[in-house]
Amino acid sequence: MSKQYPKVVAIGGGTGLSSLLRGLKHFPLELTAIVTVADDGGSSGRLQRDWNVPPPGDIRNVLMALSEAEGIYRDLLEFRFRSESGTHALDGHSMGNLLLTALYSLTHGDFPKAVEHMGTVLRIKGRVLPVCPHATVLHAELEDGRLVSKESEIASFGSKVCRVFYDSPVSAEPQAIEAIFAADVIVLGPGSLYTSVMPNLLVKEVAAAINANTLADKVYVCNIMTEHGETDGMSASQHLQAILDHGIKRIDKIIVNDESIPQNFLDRYLAEAALPVVNDYEQLDALGVETIRSRIVELGKEGVRHDAIKTAASVYSIALRHQQ
C-alpha cells in the first residue's frame, strides 16, 4: 500500500499565504491553496474592471510560490510592464496577470479552469483554487463607525476594522469545499487579517465546511506585526477572536512568533504606526487554543516577514500526526 501524505489546505491571500506555500512545497504533503478574489487594487483591479475577470494578483502570487519553473520562465511571468512615460496602457500590469486574463477568455469565463491551466504551465506543487469563481466586493465597518467599500480602500482610513462583510451572497468554488472536507490540516494565514484571510471565511459554505471537518487540525498562523488601519494594537488573542467572530467555531492551534525583532526594524515600523503583535498567552489559553511558539522571522528589504521554511516546518510538525 502506497504512503498517503497529509492533506493540508492553506487559506488566505496576499504575500503571507505565498510565503507559507513557498516553504510547504518542500515537504511531503498534498497541498491545496484557497485564495481570496476580493482584491480590487492595482493591476488586478484594472483587469477586473476592463475584462470582467476575477482579480488575478493573489492567485498569481500563490501560483508562483508553488511553481517549479525556473530562470527566464519564472522571470517572464513575474515581469511587470513599466514605460518611460508611465502612461502606457500596460503600465503596472504583470505578465502573469495578463496570462491569467487571457486564459480566462480562452476558457469562456471559467476562472478555476484558467487557474488550473496556469498551474500546469508553471508545474506547481499541489492545487490552487479561487475561493469562489467570481470577483467579490469586500466591505468593512470601522471602529469609528464608518462603512468602507472595496478591499484596497479599507486600510487607508486609519481606523481599526471591526468587521468585514459582503452585501450580497457569495457562492463558493465547489472544489474548494471538497478540499476543506478532505483536509487533515486547515491553515488560516499568515496575511492581512481582514483583507486576506477573512474574505474567504465570509463565504458561508467555506466557514461551514471548516466547522464541519471535526477531524482536521485547524491552525492560525498569526501575523508578526500589526497593520495600521486594519489591526492597530491587536494582540494575538484578539486576532484569533476576530476569526471566531467571523463564523469559525474552533481553532485548535495558533503559531506565534517568539523571536525578537531588531530595533532598526522596529523603528521603521513605528514610523508606519505598526508594532509587533503581543503574544498574550493567558488570553490564548482562555480561548482553548494550543499556542506554538516559533522563531519564524525573516528580515529583508521589504521588512519583517514570515520565514517560509521555518513557518512551513511548524505547520508540517502538526501535519505529521496525520501521516498514514
C-alpha positions in Angstrom: 0.0 0.0 0.0 1.4 3.4 -1.0 2.1 6.0 1.6 -0.5 8.8 1.8 0.8 12.2 2.6 -1.2 14.5 4.9 -3.7 16.8 3.1 -3.0 20.5 4.0 -5.4 23.2 2.9 -4.0 26.8 3.3 -6.5 29.6 3.1 -5.7 33.3 2.6 -4.2 35.7 0.1 -1.5 38.2 -0.5 2.2 37.8 0.3 1.6 36.0 3.6 0.0 32.9 2.1 2.6 32.9 -0.7 5.4 32.9 1.8 3.9 29.9 3.7 3.4 27.9 0.5 6.9 28.6 -0.7 8.0 26.7 2.3 5.3 24.0 2.4 6.0 22.8 -1.2 9.4 21.4 0.0 7.6 19.0 2.5 5.9 15.7 1.7 2.3 17.0 1.7 -0.8 17.1 -0.5 -1.3 20.8 -0.8 -4.3 22.9 -1.8 -4.3 26.7 -1.6 -7.7 28.5 -1.4 -7.3 32.2 -2.4 -9.4 35.3 -2.0 -10.7 37.1 -5.0 -11.6 40.4 -3.3 -8.5 42.3 -4.4 -9.6 45.4 -6.4 -6.4 47.5 -6.4 -3.5 47.9 -8.9 -3.2 45.7 -11.9 -5.8 43.2 -10.5 -8.4 45.9 -10.1 -7.8 47.3 -13.6 -8.1 43.9 -15.2 -11.3 43.2 -13.3 -12.9 46.4 -14.4 -11.7 46.2 -18.0 -12.1 42.5 -18.7 -14.6 41.3 -16.0 -12.0 38.8 -14.8 -11.8 37.9 -11.1 -8.7 39.7 -9.7 -5.7 37.6 -10.7 -3.0 39.1 -8.5 -3.2 37.0 -5.3 -3.8 33.9 -7.4 -0.7 34.7 -9.5 1.5 35.1 -6.4 0.3 31.8 -5.0 0.9 30.0 -8.3 4.4 31.4 -8.4 5.1 30.4 -4.8 4.2 26.7 -5.6 5.9 26.7 -9.0 8.9 24.6 -10.0 9.5 26.9 -13.0 13.0 28.4 -13.0 15.1 31.0 -14.7 13.8 33.0 -17.6 10.4 31.5 -17.5 9.8 32.5 -13.9 11.2 35.9 -14.6 8.8 36.2 -17.6 5.7 35.6 -15.5 6.9 38.0 -12.8 7.7 40.7 -15.4 5.9 44.0 -14.8 5.5 46.5 -17.6 6.8 50.0 -17.0 7.2 52.5 -19.7 9.4 55.6 -19.6 6.4 57.9 -19.8 4.4 56.0 -17.2 1.3 56.4 -19.2 1.2 53.3 -21.4 -1.9 51.1 -21.1 0.2 48.1 -20.0 2.0 50.1 -17.2 1.7 48.3 -13.9 0.4 45.0 -15.3 2.4 41.8 -14.7 2.8 39.2 -17.4 1.3 36.6 -15.1 -1.8 38.7 -14.5 -2.2 39.2 -18.3 -1.8 35.5 -19.0 -4.4 34.5 -16.4 -6.8 37.1 -18.0 -6.1 35.5 -21.4 -6.7 32.0 -20.1 -10.0 33.3 -18.5 -11.1 34.3 -22.0 -9.9 31.1 -23.6 -11.9 29.0 -21.1 -15.0 31.0 -21.7 -15.1 32.6 -18.3 -14.2 29.5 -16.3 -11.8 31.1 -13.8 -11.0 27.9 -11.8 -10.1 26.2 -15.1 -7.9 29.1 -16.1 -6.0 28.8 -12.8 -5.7 25.1 -13.3 -4.2 25.6 -16.8 -1.8 28.2 -15.4 -0.7 25.8 -12.7 0.1 23.2 -15.4 2.2 25.7 -17.3 4.1 26.6 -14.1 4.4 22.9 -12.9 3.1 23.8 -9.4 3.2 21.5 -6.4 -0.4 20.9 -5.4 -3.5 22.8 -6.4 -4.6 26.5 -6.4 -8.3 27.3 -6.2 -10.1 30.6 -6.0 -12.4 30.7 -3.1 -15.3 31.5 -5.5 -15.4 31.6 -9.3 -16.3 35.3 -9.5 -14.9 38.5 -8.2 -16.3 39.8 -4.8 -16.6 43.2 -3.3 -15.5 43.5 0.3 -17.0 45.9 2.7 -15.8 46.9 6.2 -17.2 48.5 9.3 -14.5 50.6 11.1 -14.1 51.1 14.8 -15.2 54.8 14.4 -18.5 53.7 12.8 -17.7 54.4 9.2 -18.5 51.9 6.4 -16.0 51.3 3.7 -16.3 49.6 0.3 -13.5 47.9 -1.7 -10.7 45.9 -0.2 -8.0 48.3 -1.4 -9.6 51.2 0.5 -10.1 49.5 3.9 -6.7 50.2 5.5 -6.5 53.8 4.1 -8.9 55.3 6.6 -6.7 54.9 9.7 -9.3 53.3 11.9 -9.2 49.8 13.2 -11.6 47.4 11.5 -14.4 45.9 13.5 -15.8 43.5 10.9 -15.8 42.8 7.2 -18.8 41.6 5.1 -20.3 41.1 1.7 -23.5 42.9 0.9 -24.8 40.0 -1.3 -24.4 36.2 -1.1 -21.2 34.7 -2.5 -21.1 31.2 -3.8 -18.0 29.1 -3.1 -16.0 27.2 -5.7 -17.1 23.6 -5.2 -13.6 22.2 -5.4 -12.6 24.4 -2.5 -15.3 23.0 -0.3 -14.4 19.4 -1.3 -10.7 20.1 -0.4 -11.7 21.5 3.0 -13.8 18.5 3.9 -10.9 16.2 2.9 -8.2 18.1 4.8 -6.1 16.8 7.6 -4.9 20.3 8.4 -6.6 23.6 7.6 -4.3 26.6 7.9 -5.5 30.2 8.0 -2.9 32.9 7.3 -0.5 34.4 7.6 -1.5 37.6 5.9 -3.7 40.7 6.4 -6.3 39.6 8.8 -9.3 41.4 7.4 -8.4 41.7 3.8 -6.6 38.4 3.0 -7.8 35.9 5.5 -11.4 37.0 6.3 -12.7 37.4 2.8 -12.5 33.6 2.4 -14.3 32.9 5.7 -17.2 35.2 4.8 -18.2 32.7 2.1 -20.7 30.8 4.2 -20.0 27.4 2.6 -16.3 27.8 3.4 -16.9 28.6 7.1 -19.5 25.8 7.3 -17.0 23.3 5.7 -14.2 24.3 8.1 -16.6 23.9 11.1 -17.9 20.6 9.8 -14.5 18.9 9.4 -14.1 17.8 13.0 -11.1 15.6 12.3 -8.8 18.3 10.9 -6.3 20.3 12.9 -7.3 24.0 12.4 -4.4 26.3 12.6 -4.0 30.0 12.6 -0.6 31.5 11.7 -0.6 34.8 13.5 0.9 37.9 11.9 4.2 39.2 13.3 3.3 42.9 13.1 0.1 44.8 13.4 -1.1 46.7 10.3 -2.1 50.4 10.6 -5.7 50.9 9.6 -6.6 47.3 10.0 -5.3 45.6 13.2 -3.9 48.6 15.2 -3.0 47.4 18.7 -4.4 44.0 18.3 -2.8 41.1 20.3 -2.6 37.5 19.2 -5.7 36.6 21.1 -7.6 39.5 19.5 -6.5 38.3 16.0 -7.9 34.9 16.9 -11.1 36.2 18.4 -11.8 38.2 15.3 -11.6 34.9 13.3 -14.0 33.3 15.8 -16.3 36.3 15.5 -16.5 35.8 11.7 -18.0 32.4 11.8 -15.3 29.9 12.7 -16.3 27.9 15.7 -12.9 26.4 16.7 -9.2 27.0 16.2 -7.0 24.2 17.6 -3.6 25.8 17.4 -2.1 29.2 16.8 1.5 29.7 15.6 3.0 32.8 17.0 6.4 34.4 16.6 8.7 34.0 19.6 11.7 35.8 18.1 12.9 39.4 18.9 13.0 42.0 16.1 16.0 44.3 15.8 15.5 47.9 16.9 16.1 49.4 13.4 13.2 47.4 12.0 11.0 48.3 15.0 11.8 52.0 14.3 10.9 51.6 10.7 7.6 50.0 11.5 6.8 52.6 14.2 7.0 55.2 11.5 4.2 53.3 9.8 2.2 53.1 13.1 2.8 49.3 13.3 4.1 47.3 16.3 4.9 43.6 17.0 1.8 41.6 17.8 1.8 40.9 21.5 1.6 37.3 22.4 -0.9 37.3 25.3 -0.6 33.7 26.4 -3.1 33.7 29.2 -5.8 35.1 26.9 -4.9 32.5 24.3 -5.2 29.7 26.9 -8.6 31.1 27.9 -9.7 30.7 24.2 -8.8 27.0 24.4 -6.1 27.1 21.7 -2.7 25.4 21.8 0.0 28.1 21.3 3.0 27.0 19.3 5.9 29.4 19.9 8.2 29.6 16.9 11.2 31.6 15.8 9.9 32.4 12.3 11.1 36.0 11.5 12.7 36.8 8.2 14.3 40.2 7.9 14.8 41.8 4.5 14.5 44.9 2.3 10.7 44.6 2.4 10.7 44.5 6.2 9.6 41.8 8.7 8.1 38.7 7.1 7.4 35.1 8.0 10.4 32.8 7.1 9.0 30.4 4.5 10.8 27.2 5.6 10.6 27.8 9.4 6.9 28.6 9.3 6.2 25.7 7.0 8.1 23.4 9.3 5.8 24.4 12.2 2.8 23.5 10.1 4.4 20.3 8.9 5.0 19.2 12.5 1.3 19.4 13.0 0.5 17.6 9.8 2.8 14.7 10.7 0.3 13.1 13.1 -2.0 12.6 10.1 0.7 10.6 8.2 -0.7 7.2 7.0 
